[in-house]
Amino acid sequence: MGMTREEAREWFEEHIPTKIMPVAKRAYEIAIDALTPPTQEQVEKMWRGEWLDYRETSFGVPKRLCSRCGSGFIGFDTKFCENCGAPMTDEAVEMVMERWEALKDG
């Protein structure tokens, strides 16, 4: 049986004495943070990467490094780092946000 975020908040507030137990209050804050999906700004700040060190190989193919994991990539622009999965473009960030929204909505 699933529970919406709002139902989880109501249950926690009803059953956990956050006003008299500081540890319970912190647990409540952590639980609420876990139930709240990230904003687009948070996704961009925490996960978004960019291709660095653009140069061409001897065959004229671009070589780049991921700013998040430092993994090398030879080829043309991709939406995500093939090593760490970091979104590298605005379109990739939008795709991540759509996935989060789908998870949030159940």
C-alpha positions, 0 to 999 in steps of 0.5 A, a space after each residue: 500500500 502506497 502513501 502520498 507525500 502529504 499523507 506521509 507528512 500528516 502521519 509523521 506529524 500525528 505520530 511522532 512528538 517532534 515538539 518534545 524530541 529534538 531527534 524526532 524533529 530532525 528525523 522528520 526534517 530528513 524524511 520530508 526532504 527525502 519525500 520532496 523531489 529536487 528542483 530543476 536548479 538543484 538537478 543542474 547544481 548537483 548533477 549537471 556536467 559539461 564537456 571540457 578540454 575540447 580538442 581533436 584527435 589525429 583523425 579530427 574527432 573531438 575529445 572531451 572530458 566530463 566535468 563531473 567524473 573526469 572520464 574521457 569521451 571521444 566523439 560528438 556531443 551526447 546528452 549524458 556522460 557515458 561513464 557517470 550519467 551526468 546530464 550534459 545539456 538542457 535537454 538532458 536536464 529536462 529528461 531527468 526532471 520528467 523522470 523525477 516528476 513521473 516517480 513523484 506522481 507514482 
